[in-house]
Amino acid sequence: MRIDLHTHSNRSDGTDPVDVLIAHAKRDGLDVIALTDHDTADGWGEGRRAAEDLGIGFVPGIEISCKLNGISVHLLGYLPDPSYQPLAVELATVRDGRTDRIPSIVARLNGMGVALTVDEVLAQATGTPSVGRPHVADALVANGTVANRSEAFDRFLADGRPGHVSHYAIEPGHAIDLVREAGGVPVIAHPWGRSSYKVMDAERIAQLVADHGLAGIEVDHQDHSPESRTALRAIANDLGIIYTGSSDHHGIGKIDHDLGVNTTEPEQFQRLLDVAKSNAAAAPGATVPEAYLP
């Protein structure tokens, strides 16, 4: 089985509509795909219908924006109840924070002599409740300021760059608690990629497992070197937690993140489903979704 547990549609910052994403997954030989848009479950219904039509497995998920000691960390939550009120409120607050900072980012860019308007950014984010920096990047591509998203982030938008503006994010331990309370499975995304490596060392991962019930870490990811993957897999094995692999696909919004470029071992996927069943049973008030596995 070829299983990709981390992808994005245009319901957040991917470029493909949900049905197109699922069709591409089928075309590219995937057996199971998880839709993990940023801070929203809006694409789940459409994703499941498309998967059922095409006979491909579908796992509902969310990538949750977190922050630890000022450093961005992302948490993948698989099969939680998105209507669980404490989780829903936090996700709405995160999305509002993303949207509310757009005028400040635009103002910073304008102050640097970069021509851009808020309306141009919003025009790139149609159909999504989760407006963010990638949509600013897309607007900069559309008006000819940069060639692609990577250049936009490298020059203007990445943490520490002149156009970056921080936003509200959830503390990782609290986010893990919320996912588990909602009957879902919490897995840290690309723990040693981007800036997460600054705070996600082995000791921190072990603490999140012991104190909050972290279920797993994403190991095989394009942001991880071969050496990092080996070390992270050893950490997961030492702690007895799940390790996953995935593409973090964003359509044409990310270079070198093609669907299925990394995959999750079937044994690890089964472990994830087993934890989902256990966590759902421990959250009797939650209305948890089910994975579709033809």
VOSERO-988440 format. One line per 8 residues: number of its first residue (from 1); for each residue x, y, z of N, C-alpha, C. Coordinates in Angstrom, 2 decimals, padded with zeros to 5 digits, always signed. Layout:
N
NUM> X:Y:Z:X:Y:Z:X:Y:Z; ... .
END
This chain:
294
1> +000.83:-001.20:+000.00:+000.00:+000.00:+000.00:+000.86:+001.24:+000.00; +000.42:+002.27:-000.73:+001.11:+003.57:-000.75:+000.19:+004.57:-000.05; +000.67:+005.08:+001.08:-000.15:+005.88:+002.00:+000.52:+007.23:+002.22; -000.17:+008.31:+001.87:+000.35:+009.67:+002.04:-000.55:+010.39:+003.04; +000.00:+010.72:+004.22:-000.82:+011.21:+005.32:-000.71:+012.71:+005.58; -000.28:+013.50:+004.59:-000.17:+014.94:+004.82:-000.26:+015.66:+003.48; -001.44:+016.20:+003.17:-001.65:+016.94:+001.92:-002.57:+018.13:+002.17; -002.53:+019.09:+001.23:-003.33:+020.31:+001.36:-004.07:+020.60:+000.07 .
9> -005.28:+021.12:+000.22:-006.09:+021.56:-000.91:-006.22:+023.08:-000.87; -007.02:+023.61:-001.80:-007.22:+025.06:-001.78:-008.21:+025.50:-000.71; -008.62:+024.58:+000.16:-009.38:+024.99:+001.34:-008.45:+025.62:+002.38; -007.13:+025.44:+002.21:-006.17:+026.22:+003.00:-005.16:+026.81:+002.02; -003.93:+026.30:+001.97:-002.92:+026.93:+001.13:-002.41:+026.03:+000.02; -003.14:+024.94:-000.28:-002.83:+024.19:-001.48:-003.43:+024.88:-002.69; -003.07:+024.40:-003.88:-003.60:+025.04:-005.09:-004.66:+024.20:-005.79; -004.82:+022.94:-005.40:-005.80:+022.07:-006.05:-007.13:+022.06:-005.29 .
17> -008.26:+022.14:-005.99:-009.54:+021.85:-005.34:-009.51:+020.44:-004.78; -010.35:+020.19:-003.79:-010.31:+018.91:-003.09:-010.49:+017.73:-004.05; -011.48:+017.82:-004.93:-011.73:+016.68:-005.82:-010.57:+016.45:-006.78; -009.91:+017.53:-007.19:-008.74:+017.40:-008.07:-007.59:+016.76:-007.32; -007.39:+017.15:-006.06:-006.34:+016.55:-005.24:-006.54:+015.04:-005.13; -007.77:+014.62:-004.85:-008.05:+013.19:-004.70:-007.84:+012.48:-006.04; -008.26:+013.09:-007.12:-008.07:+012.49:-008.44:-006.59:+012.34:-008.77; -005.79:+013.34:-008.42:-004.35:+013.25:-008.65:-003.73:+012.15:-007.80 .
25> -004.21:+011.99:-006.57:-003.70:+010.92:-005.72:-003.97:+009.55:-006.35; -005.17:+009.38:-006.88:-005.52:+008.14:-007.56:-004.64:+007.94:-008.79; -004.48:+008.99:-009.57:-003.66:+008.93:-010.79:-002.21:+008.54:-010.47; -001.71:+009.05:-009.33:-000.31:+008.84:-008.97:-000.07:+007.55:-008.19; -001.10:+006.71:-008.10:-000.92:+005.38:-007.54:-000.98:+005.29:-006.03; -001.58:+006.29:-005.37:-001.76:+006.20:-003.93:-002.96:+005.31:-003.60; -002.84:+004.58:-002.51:-003.96:+003.77:-002.02:-004.75:+004.49:-000.95; -004.08:+005.38:-000.19:-004.72:+006.13:+000.89:-004.14:+007.54:+000.90 .
33> -005.00:+008.54:+001.07:-004.56:+009.92:+001.19:-005.26:+010.55:+002.38; -004.51:+011.34:+003.15:-005.12:+012.14:+004.21:-005.16:+013.59:+003.76; -006.29:+014.24:+003.96:-006.42:+015.67:+003.70:-006.22:+016.39:+005.03; -005.17:+017.23:+005.10:-004.80:+017.87:+006.37:-004.63:+019.37:+006.16; -005.70:+020.03:+005.75:-005.61:+021.48:+005.54:-005.36:+022.21:+006.85; -004.78:+023.40:+006.73:-004.41:+024.17:+007.90:-005.64:+024.68:+008.66; -005.79:+024.19:+009.89:-006.74:+024.75:+010.86:-008.20:+024.70:+010.39; -008.51:+023.79:+009.48:-009.89:+023.68:+009.01:-010.19:+022.26:+008.55 .
41> -011.45:+021.86:+008.75:-011.95:+020.57:+008.26:-012.92:+020.76:+007.10; -012.92:+021.93:+006.49:-013.93:+022.26:+005.49:-013.95:+021.31:+004.29; -012.82:+020.71:+003.95:-012.78:+019.87:+002.76:-013.10:+018.41:+002.98; -013.40:+018.02:+004.22:-013.56:+016.60:+004.51:-014.70:+015.94:+003.75; -015.86:+016.56:+003.74:-017.01:+015.95:+003.08:-016.77:+015.74:+001.60; -016.26:+016.77:+000.95:-015.98:+016.66:-000.48:-014.88:+015.63:-000.74; -013.88:+015.60:+000.15:-012.79:+014.65:-000.02:-013.27:+013.22:+000.08; -014.11:+012.94:+001.05:-014.61:+011.57:+001.20:-015.46:+011.16:+000.01 .
49> -016.32:+012.07:-000.47:-017.16:+011.73:-001.62:-016.31:+011.43:-002.85; -015.28:+012.25:-003.06:-014.39:+012.03:-004.21:-013.65:+010.71:-004.07; -013.19:+010.42:-002.85:-012.46:+009.17:-002.61:-013.37:+007.96:-002.85; -014.60:+008.04:-002.37:-015.54:+006.93:-002.59:-015.80:+006.72:-004.07; -015.94:+007.82:-004.81:-016.20:+007.71:-006.25:-015.03:+007.04:-006.98; -013.81:+007.31:-006.50:-012.62:+006.82:-007.19:-012.05:+005.54:-006.58; -012.58:+005.13:-005.43:-012.10:+003.91:-004.80:-010.72:+004.04:-004.19; -010.43:+005.19:-003.58:-009.15:+005.41:-002.92:-009.42:+005.69:-001.44 .
57> -008.56:+005.23:-000.56:-008.74:+005.46:+000.87:-008.60:+006.92:+001.23; -009.36:+007.35:+002.24:-009.38:+008.76:+002.63:-009.38:+008.88:+004.15; -008.46:+009.71:+004.67:-008.37:+009.94:+006.11:-008.55:+011.43:+006.37; -009.57:+011.84:+007.14:-009.75:+013.25:+007.48:-008.73:+013.70:+008.52; -008.11:+014.84:+008.29:-007.15:+015.37:+009.24:-007.09:+016.88:+009.20; -006.35:+017.45:+010.13:-006.15:+018.90:+010.21:-004.69:+019.14:+010.59; -004.06:+020.13:+009.97:-002.75:+020.57:+010.42:-002.93:+021.84:+011.25; -002.60:+021.74:+012.53:-002.91:+022.80:+013.49:-001.69:+023.67:+013.73 .
65> -001.87:+024.97:+013.65:-000.79:+025.93:+013.86:-000.51:+026.08:+015.35; +000.72:+025.73:+015.74:+001.14:+025.82:+017.14:+002.38:+026.69:+017.24; +002.73:+027.05:+018.47:+003.92:+027.83:+018.71:+004.46:+027.48:+020.09; +005.77:+027.25:+020.15:+006.44:+026.94:+021.41:+007.66:+027.83:+021.55; +007.68:+028.61:+022.63:+008.78:+029.56:+022.85:+008.99:+030.46:+021.64; +007.89:+030.86:+021.02:+007.95:+031.76:+019.87:+008.28:+031.08:+018.55; +008.49:+029.76:+018.56:+008.86:+029.02:+017.36:+007.65:+028.26:+016.82; +007.46:+028.32:+015.51:+006.33:+027.65:+014.88:+006.51:+026.14:+014.91 .
73> +005.47:+025.44:+015.35:+005.40:+023.98:+015.35:+004.03:+023.60:+014.80; +003.97:+022.57:+013.97:+002.68:+022.16:+013.42:+002.31:+020.77:+013.94; +001.04:+020.62:+014.26:+000.51:+019.35:+014.75:-000.52:+018.80:+013.78; -000.33:+017.57:+013.35:-001.33:+016.88:+012.53:-002.30:+016.15:+013.45; -003.57:+016.44:+013.29:-004.61:+015.77:+014.06:-005.44:+014.91:+013.12; -005.40:+013.60:+013.29:-006.14:+012.68:+012.43:-007.43:+012.22:+013.10; -008.52:+012.32:+012.37:-009.82:+011.78:+012.78:-010.37:+012.37:+014.08; -010.15:+013.68:+014.34:-010.81:+014.27:+015.50:-012.22:+014.73:+015.14 .
81> -013.01:+014.99:+016.14:-014.33:+015.59:+015.94:-014.14:+017.09:+015.76; -014.33:+017.64:+014.56:-014.08:+019.07:+014.35:-015.10:+019.96:+015.02; -016.22:+019.36:+015.47:-017.25:+020.16:+016.14:-017.04:+020.19:+017.66; -016.05:+019.46:+018.16:-015.74:+019.50:+019.59:-015.41:+020.95:+019.96; -016.22:+021.54:+020.82:-016.22:+022.99:+020.97:-014.87:+023.59:+021.35; -014.15:+023.05:+022.33:-012.86:+023.67:+022.65:-011.88:+023.67:+021.48; -011.88:+022.61:+020.70:-011.01:+022.56:+019.52:-011.50:+023.53:+018.45; -012.80:+023.54:+018.21:-013.36:+024.43:+017.18:-013.09:+025.89:+017.49 .
89> -013.20:+026.26:+018.76:-012.95:+027.66:+019.15:-011.49:+028.04:+018.91; -010.57:+027.15:+019.30:-009.15:+027.44:+019.10:-008.81:+027.54:+017.61; -009.35:+026.66:+016.80:-009.07:+026.71:+015.37:-009.61:+028.00:+014.75; -010.79:+028.42:+015.18:-011.35:+029.67:+014.67:-010.48:+030.86:+015.06; -009.94:+030.83:+016.28:-009.06:+031.90:+016.74:-007.78:+031.94:+015.91; -007.23:+030.78:+015.61:-006.03:+030.72:+014.77:-006.32:+031.27:+013.38; -007.44:+030.85:+012.79:-007.77:+031.33:+011.44:-007.97:+032.83:+011.44; -008.64:+033.35:+012.46:-008.84:+034.80:+012.54:-007.51:+035.52:+012.65 .
97> -006.58:+034.93:+013.42:-005.27:+035.55:+013.56:-004.52:+035.59:+012.24; -004.65:+034.52:+011.46:-004.01:+034.50:+010.14:-004.56:+035.62:+009.25; -005.89:+035.71:+009.22:-006.52:+036.70:+008.35:-006.25:+038.12:+008.83; -006.31:+038.32:+010.13:-006.17:+039.67:+010.68:-004.78:+040.26:+010.46; -003.77:+039.40:+010.26:-002.42:+039.95:+010.07:-002.13:+040.34:+008.62; -003.03:+039.98:+007.70:-002.77:+040.27:+006.29:-002.55:+041.77:+006.04; -003.41:+042.68:+006.58:-003.15:+044.11:+006.36:-001.78:+044.56:+006.88; -001.35:+043.99:+008.02:-000.05:+044.37:+008.56:+001.09:+043.89:+007.67 .
105> +000.95:+042.68:+007.12:+001.98:+042.18:+006.20:+002.03:+043.06:+004.96; +000.86:+043.37:+004.42:+000.82:+044.22:+003.22:+001.44:+045.58:+003.51; +001.14:+046.15:+004.69:+001.69:+047.46:+005.04:+003.22:+047.39:+005.14; +003.75:+046.32:+005.70:+005.20:+046.17:+005.78:+005.82:+046.09:+004.39; +005.20:+045.32:+003.53:+005.71:+045.20:+002.17:+005.64:+046.52:+001.43; +004.51:+047.24:+001.60:+004.38:+048.55:+000.97:+005.47:+049.50:+001.45; +005.79:+049.41:+002.74:+006.84:+050.26:+003.30:+008.21:+049.97:+002.72; +008.38:+048.77:+002.15:+009.63:+048.40:+001.51:+009.62:+048.73:+000.01 .
113> +008.51:+049.31:-000.44:+008.41:+049.64:-001.85:+007.81:+048.55:-002.70; +007.25:+047.51:-002.06:+006.62:+046.42:-002.80:+005.14:+046.74:-003.01; +004.72:+046.78:-004.25:+003.33:+047.11:-004.56:+002.44:+045.89:-004.32; +001.47:+046.04:-003.42:+000.54:+044.95:-003.10:-000.64:+045.53:-002.33; -001.82:+044.94:-002.54:-003.00:+045.36:-001.79:-003.61:+044.15:-001.09; -004.39:+044.42:-000.06:-005.09:+043.35:+000.64:-006.05:+042.64:-000.30; -006.72:+043.37:-001.17:-007.65:+042.75:-002.11:-006.95:+041.77:-003.03; -005.71:+042.07:-003.41:-004.95:+041.14:-004.25:-004.69:+039.83:-003.51 .
121> -004.39:+039.94:-002.23:-004.16:+038.75:-001.42:-005.43:+037.93:-001.29; -006.53:+038.58:-000.95:-007.79:+037.87:-000.76:-008.27:+037.21:-002.05; -007.91:+037.81:-003.20:-008.29:+037.22:-004.48:-007.61:+035.87:-004.70; -006.49:+035.63:-004.02:-005.78:+034.36:-004.13:-006.31:+033.33:-003.14; -007.22:+033.74:-002.27:-007.67:+032.86:-001.18:-009.16:+032.55:-001.27; -009.71:+032.54:-002.46:-011.13:+032.27:-002.61:-011.45:+030.84:-002.19; -012.52:+030.67:-001.42:-012.97:+029.35:-001.03:-012.31:+028.77:+000.20; -011.45:+029.55:+000.87:-010.79:+029.03:+002.06:-011.08:+029.90:+003.27 .
129> -011.31:+029.30:+004.44:-011.44:+030.07:+005.67:-010.09:+030.33:+006.33; -009.00:+029.83:+005.71:-007.68:+029.88:+006.34:-006.73:+030.67:+005.45; -006.82:+031.99:+005.51:-005.97:+032.87:+004.71:-004.61:+033.01:+005.41; -003.53:+032.93:+004.65:-002.22:+032.99:+005.29:-001.15:+033.51:+004.36; +000.09:+033.39:+004.83:+001.24:+033.88:+004.07:+001.33:+033.29:+002.66; +000.98:+032.01:+002.46:+001.06:+031.51:+001.09:+000.19:+032.29:+000.10; -000.91:+032.83:+000.58:-001.77:+033.62:-000.31:-001.13:+034.98:-000.60; -000.41:+035.52:+000.38:+000.38:+036.73:+000.11:+001.43:+036.41:-000.94 .
137> +002.08:+035.27:-000.78:+003.10:+034.85:-001.75:+002.49:+034.72:-003.14; +001.32:+034.10:-003.23:+000.67:+033.92:-004.53:+000.33:+035.26:-005.16; -000.06:+036.23:-004.35:-000.36:+037.56:-004.88:+000.91:+038.22:-005.41; +002.02:+038.00:-004.72:+003.29:+038.55:-005.19:+003.74:+037.89:-006.49; +003.43:+036.60:-006.64:+003.72:+035.92:-007.90:+002.83:+036.49:-009.01; +001.54:+036.68:-008.68:+000.58:+037.15:-009.69:+000.92:+038.54:-010.20; +001.47:+039.40:-009.33:+001.78:+040.77:-009.80:+003.21:+040.92:-010.29; +003.93:+039.80:-010.36:+005.25:+039.81:-010.96:+006.40:+040.19:-010.04 .
145> +006.14:+040.32:-008.74:+007.21:+040.71:-007.82:+008.21:+039.56:-007.63; +007.71:+038.33:-007.56:+008.57:+037.16:-007.39:+008.16:+036.09:-008.39; +009.02:+035.09:-008.53:+008.75:+034.03:-009.50:+007.89:+032.92:-008.93; +007.98:+032.69:-007.61:+007.24:+031.58:-007.00:+007.13:+031.79:-005.50; +006.40:+030.91:-004.85:+006.21:+031.03:-003.40:+007.53:+030.97:-002.65; +008.41:+030.10:-003.08:+009.69:+029.95:-002.37:+010.44:+031.27:-002.34; +010.49:+031.96:-003.45:+011.18:+033.26:-003.48:+010.48:+034.26:-002.58; +009.15:+034.25:-002.57:+008.41:+035.18:-001.72:+008.75:+034.97:-000.25 .
153> +008.81:+033.70:+000.17:+009.14:+033.42:+001.56:+010.59:+033.75:+001.86; +011.47:+033.37:+000.97:+012.89:+033.62:+001.21:+013.20:+035.12:+001.30; +012.55:+035.92:+000.49:+012.84:+037.36:+000.48:+012.02:+038.15:+001.49; +010.76:+037.76:+001.71:+009.86:+038.64:+002.45:+009.12:+038.01:+003.64; +008.68:+036.74:+003.54:+007.62:+036.26:+004.41:+008.03:+035.26:+005.48; +009.15:+034.60:+005.31:+009.56:+033.59:+006.28:+009.85:+034.24:+007.64; +009.82:+033.43:+008.69:+010.14:+033.94:+010.03:+011.48:+034.67:+009.98; +011.47:+035.90:+010.51:+012.69:+036.70:+010.53:+012.89:+037.57:+009.31 .
161> +012.09:+037.37:+008.26:+012.21:+038.22:+007.08:+011.39:+039.50:+007.28; +011.64:+040.55:+006.51:+011.05:+041.87:+006.81:+009.54:+041.95:+006.69; +008.92:+041.04:+005.94:+007.46:+041.10:+005.81:+006.73:+040.18:+006.75; +007.45:+039.50:+007.63:+006.80:+038.55:+008.52:+006.10:+039.25:+009.68; +004.88:+038.81:+009.96:+004.11:+039.29:+011.11:+003.59:+038.05:+011.84; +003.80:+037.97:+013.14:+003.38:+036.80:+013.89:+001.86:+036.78:+014.05; +001.32:+035.62:+014.41:-000.12:+035.48:+014.63:-000.34:+034.51:+015.78; -001.57:+034.45:+016.27:-001.91:+033.56:+017.37:-001.74:+032.11:+016.94 .
169> -001.16:+031.31:+017.80:-001.04:+029.88:+017.58:-001.17:+029.17:+018.92; -001.51:+027.90:+018.88:-001.79:+027.13:+020.10:-000.50:+026.52:+020.63; -000.37:+026.45:+021.94:+000.77:+025.77:+022.54:+000.65:+024.28:+022.21; +001.74:+023.61:+021.78:+001.63:+022.23:+021.29:+001.00:+021.25:+022.27; +001.38:+021.32:+023.54:+000.80:+020.40:+024.52:-000.71:+020.56:+024.60; -001.18:+021.80:+024.57:-002.62:+022.05:+024.63:-003.30:+021.53:+023.36; -002.66:+021.73:+022.20:-003.24:+021.24:+020.96:-003.34:+019.71:+020.96; -002.32:+019.05:+021.48:-002.36:+017.58:+021.58:-003.53:+017.16:+022.47 .
177> -003.68:+017.83:+023.61:-004.79:+017.52:+024.51:-006.13:+017.67:+023.79; -006.29:+018.76:+023.03:-007.55:+019.01:+022.35:-007.86:+017.94:+021.31; -006.84:+017.54:+020.55:-007.06:+016.51:+019.54:-007.47:+015.20:+020.19; -006.81:+014.84:+021.28:-007.15:+013.60:+021.97:-008.55:+013.68:+022.58; -008.88:+014.82:+023.19:-010.21:+014.99:+023.77:-011.30:+014.91:+022.69; -010.95:+015.30:+021.46:-011.89:+015.24:+020.34:-011.87:+013.87:+019.67; -011.17:+012.90:+020.29:-011.16:+011.54:+019.77:-010.18:+011.28:+018.66; -009.24:+012.23:+018.43:-008.32:+012.10:+017.32:-006.92:+011.66:+017.73 .
185> -006.05:+011.59:+016.73:-004.68:+011.10:+016.90:-003.71:+012.23:+016.61; -002.93:+012.69:+017.61:-002.00:+013.81:+017.41:-000.60:+013.33:+016.99; -000.10:+013.91:+015.91:+001.23:+013.58:+015.36:+001.94:+014.89:+015.01; +003.16:+015.08:+015.53:+003.91:+016.29:+015.21:+004.37:+016.25:+013.76; +004.07:+017.30:+013.00:+004.50:+017.40:+011.61:+005.94:+017.88:+011.53; +006.69:+017.29:+010.58:+008.08:+017.70:+010.28:+008.80:+018.32:+011.49; +009.01:+017.53:+012.56:+009.56:+018.10:+013.79:+010.95:+018.69:+013.66; +011.73:+018.23:+012.68:+013.07:+018.77:+012.51:+013.20:+019.53:+011.20 .
193> +012.08:+020.06:+010.70:+012.11:+020.88:+009.51:+011.86:+022.33:+009.84; +012.14:+023.21:+008.88:+011.89:+024.64:+009.02:+012.51:+025.13:+010.31; +011.72:+025.71:+011.20:+012.28:+026.19:+012.47:+011.94:+025.28:+013.64; +011.12:+024.24:+013.41:+010.67:+023.38:+014.51:+011.82:+022.70:+015.23; +012.91:+022.42:+014.50:+014.04:+021.70:+015.10:+014.61:+022.44:+016.31; +014.38:+023.74:+016.38:+014.93:+024.53:+017.49:+014.30:+024.17:+018.83; +013.09:+023.63:+018.79:+012.39:+023.32:+020.04:+011.94:+021.86:+020.14; +011.97:+021.12:+019.04:+011.48:+019.74:+019.04:+012.64:+018.74:+019.12 .
201> +013.42:+018.82:+020.17:+014.48:+017.84:+020.34:+013.91:+016.57:+020.97; +014.74:+015.56:+021.14:+014.26:+014.27:+021.65:+013.63:+014.41:+023.03; +014.21:+015.26:+023.87:+013.67:+015.44:+025.22:+012.28:+016.05:+025.17; +012.08:+017.05:+024.30:+010.77:+017.69:+024.19:+009.74:+016.71:+023.65; +010.10:+015.93:+022.64:+009.17:+014.95:+022.10:+008.76:+013.95:+023.18; +009.74:+013.49:+023.95:+009.43:+012.54:+025.03:+008.51:+013.17:+026.06; +008.71:+014.44:+026.36:+007.86:+015.14:+027.33:+006.42:+015.25:+026.82; +006.26:+015.51:+025.53:+004.91:+015.61:+024.96:+004.22:+014.25:+024.95 .
209> +004.99:+013.20:+024.79:+004.42:+011.85:+024.87:+003.97:+011.55:+026.29; +004.86:+011.82:+027.25:+004.59:+011.47:+028.65:+003.48:+012.32:+029.25; +003.49:+013.62:+028.98:+002.57:+014.54:+029.65:+001.26:+014.76:+028.90; +001.26:+014.54:+027.59:+000.07:+014.89:+026.82:-000.45:+013.77:+025.92; +000.28:+012.68:+025.82:-000.19:+011.58:+024.99:+000.04:+011.76:+023.51; +001.12:+012.47:+023.14:+001.47:+012.56:+021.73:+001.58:+011.15:+021.16; +000.93:+010.93:+020.01:+000.86:+009.57:+019.46:+001.96:+009.27:+018.45; +002.54:+010.30:+017.83:+003.52:+010.01:+016.81:+004.23:+011.24:+016.28 .
217> +005.21:+011.00:+015.42:+005.94:+012.08:+014.75:+006.06:+011.74:+013.27; +006.08:+012.79:+012.46:+006.29:+012.64:+011.02:+007.81:+012.55:+010.79; +008.25:+011.45:+010.20:+009.68:+011.19:+010.03:+010.13:+011.41:+008.59; +009.47:+010.73:+007.65:+009.86:+010.84:+006.25:+009.16:+012.02:+005.61; +009.90:+013.12:+005.47:+009.38:+014.39:+004.98:+010.50:+015.08:+004.23; +010.16:+015.86:+003.23:+011.17:+016.49:+002.39:+012.06:+017.48:+003.15; +011.59:+017.98:+004.28:+012.40:+018.91:+005.07:+013.42:+018.18:+005.95; +013.40:+016.85:+005.95:+014.30:+016.06:+006.80:+015.38:+015.40:+005.97 .
225> +016.62:+015.56:+006.40:+017.74:+014.89:+005.75:+017.68:+013.40:+006.05; +018.43:+012.58:+005.30:+018.49:+011.15:+005.62:+018.94:+010.90:+007.06; +019.89:+011.70:+007.54:+020.37:+011.53:+008.91:+019.28:+011.87:+009.92; +018.52:+012.93:+009.65:+017.44:+013.31:+010.55:+016.36:+012.23:+010.58; +016.06:+011.65:+009.43:+015.04:+010.61:+009.38:+015.46:+009.40:+010.22; +016.72:+009.03:+010.10:+017.20:+007.89:+010.88:+017.11:+008.18:+012.38; +017.51:+009.39:+012.78:+017.48:+009.75:+014.19:+016.06:+009.85:+014.71; +015.16:+010.43:+013.93:+013.77:+010.57:+014.36:+013.07:+009.21:+014.45 .
233> +013.39:+008.32:+013.51:+012.79:+006.98:+013.57:+013.25:+006.25:+014.83; +014.51:+006.47:+015.19:+015.02:+005.85:+016.42:+014.32:+006.41:+017.65; +014.08:+007.73:+017.66:+013.36:+008.36:+018.77:+011.96:+007.76:+018.89; +011.26:+007.64:+017.75:+009.91:+007.08:+017.77:+009.92:+005.65:+018.29; +010.88:+004.87:+017.84:+010.95:+003.48:+018.29:+011.27:+003.40:+019.78; +012.17:+004.26:+020.25:+012.52:+004.26:+021.67:+011.32:+004.61:+022.54; +010.47:+005.54:+022.04:+009.31:+005.99:+022.80:+008.08:+005.11:+022.57; +008.16:+004.22:+021.59:+007.02:+003.36:+021.28:+005.87:+004.08:+020.62 .
241> +006.18:+005.16:+019.87:+005.13:+005.92:+019.21:+005.17:+005.67:+017.70; +004.14:+006.15:+017.02:+003.99:+005.98:+015.58:+004.96:+006.90:+014.85; +005.48:+006.45:+013.70:+006.20:+007.35:+012.81:+005.56:+007.28:+011.43; +005.43:+008.41:+010.79:+004.73:+008.49:+009.51:+005.64:+009.08:+008.44; +005.19:+008.97:+007.20:+005.85:+009.59:+006.07:+004.82:+010.17:+005.13; +005.14:+011.30:+004.52:+004.15:+011.97:+003.69:+004.79:+013.02:+002.81; +003.99:+013.55:+001.90:+004.50:+014.51:+000.92:+004.41:+015.95:+001.38; +003.41:+016.28:+002.22:+003.09:+017.69:+002.51:+002.80:+018.42:+001.20 .
249> +002.03:+017.78:+000.36:+001.75:+018.27:-000.99:+000.86:+019.52:-000.94; +001.23:+020.53:-001.75:+000.46:+021.77:-001.85:+000.12:+022.09:-003.31; +000.01:+021.08:-004.17:-000.18:+021.36:-005.59:+001.07:+022.02:-006.15; +000.88:+023.08:-006.94:+002.03:+023.80:-007.49:+002.56:+024.83:-006.50; +002.00:+024.86:-005.29:+002.43:+025.84:-004.30:+003.71:+025.48:-003.60; +004.20:+024.24:-003.76:+005.44:+023.80:-003.14:+006.23:+022.96:-004.12; +007.48:+023.29:-004.29:+008.34:+022.53:-005.19:+008.87:+021.30:-004.47; +008.98:+020.18:-005.19:+009.59:+018.96:-004.66:+008.78:+018.33:-003.54 .
257> +007.47:+018.49:-003.57:+006.60:+017.84:-002.59:+005.49:+017.09:-003.33; +005.87:+016.33:-004.33:+004.90:+015.60:-005.15:+004.17:+014.56:-004.32; +002.94:+014.29:-004.66:+002.16:+013.28:-003.97:+002.92:+011.95:-003.95; +003.01:+011.36:-002.77:+003.66:+010.07:-002.64:+005.17:+010.10:-002.61; +005.77:+011.30:-002.58:+007.23:+011.37:-002.54:+007.78:+010.69:-001.29; +007.01:+010.75:-000.20:+007.26:+009.95:+001.00:+005.94:+009.30:+001.39; +006.02:+008.11:+001.95:+004.79:+007.40:+002.33:+004.94:+006.78:+003.71; +003.81:+006.41:+004.27:+003.74:+005.79:+005.59:+003.67:+004.27:+005.45 .
265> +004.45:+003.57:+006.24:+004.41:+002.12:+006.21:+003.03:+001.62:+006.64; +002.51:+000.60:+005.97:+001.19:+000.08:+006.32:+001.06:-000.29:+007.81; +002.12:-000.83:+008.38:+002.07:-001.21:+009.81:+001.88:+000.01:+010.70; +002.54:+001.11:+010.33:+002.39:+002.34:+011.11:+001.00:+002.94:+010.92; +000.47:+002.85:+009.71:-000.88:+003.33:+009.46:-001.89:+002.55:+010.28; -001.71:+001.23:+010.36:-002.63:+000.43:+011.17:-002.54:+000.83:+012.63; -001.33:+001.12:+013.11:-001.18:+001.59:+014.49:-001.95:+002.90:+014.70; -001.88:+003.79:+013.72:-002.60:+005.07:+013.81:-004.10:+004.81:+013.91 .
273> -004.61:+003.90:+013.08:-006.04:+003.58:+013.12:-006.43:+002.95:+014.46; -005.54:+002.15:+015.02:-005.82:+001.54:+016.33:-005.88:+002.60:+017.43; -004.96:+003.55:+017.38:-004.98:+004.65:+018.37:-006.25:+005.48:+018.18; -006.64:+005.71:+016.94:-007.87:+006.47:+016.67:-009.07:+005.79:+017.30; -009.14:+004.48:+017.16:-010.25:+003.73:+017.75:-010.24:+003.85:+019.27; -009.06:+003.74:+019.86:-008.93:+003.84:+021.31:-009.29:+005.24:+021.81; -008.78:+006.27:+021.13:-009.04:+007.65:+021.55:-010.51:+008.01:+021.37; -011.14:+007.49:+020.32:-012.56:+007.74:+020.11:-013.39:+007.11:+021.22 .
281> -012.98:+005.91:+021.64:-013.71:+005.23:+022.73:-013.56:+005.98:+024.04; -012.44:+006.67:+024.21:-012.19:+007.43:+025.44:-012.81:+008.82:+025.41; -013.44:+009.18:+024.28:-014.09:+010.49:+024.14:-015.54:+010.27:+023.74; -016.37:+009.76:+024.67:-017.74:+009.36:+024.32:-018.61:+010.50:+023.82; -018.27:+011.75:+024.17:-019.08:+012.86:+023.70:-018.72:+013.33:+022.31; -017.62:+012.81:+021.75:-017.15:+013.27:+020.45:-017.84:+012.51:+019.32; -018.12:+013.22:+018.25:-018.66:+012.60:+017.04:-017.51:+012.50:+016.04; -016.76:+011.42:+016.13:-015.54:+011.31:+015.34:-015.86:+010.81:+013.94 .
289> -015.12:+011.32:+012.94:-015.30:+010.81:+011.58:-014.63:+009.44:+011.45; -014.91:+008.77:+010.36:-014.28:+007.49:+010.08:-013.42:+007.61:+008.83; -012.30:+006.89:+008.83:-011.53:+006.78:+007.59:-012.31:+005.95:+006.59; -012.17:+006.31:+005.32:-012.79:+005.50:+004.25:-011.69:+004.62:+003.66; -011.85:+003.32:+003.78:-010.84:+002.39:+003.26:-011.56:+001.34:+002.42; -011.55:+001.51:+001.10:-012.30:+000.59:+000.22:-011.71:-000.82:+000.25 .
END
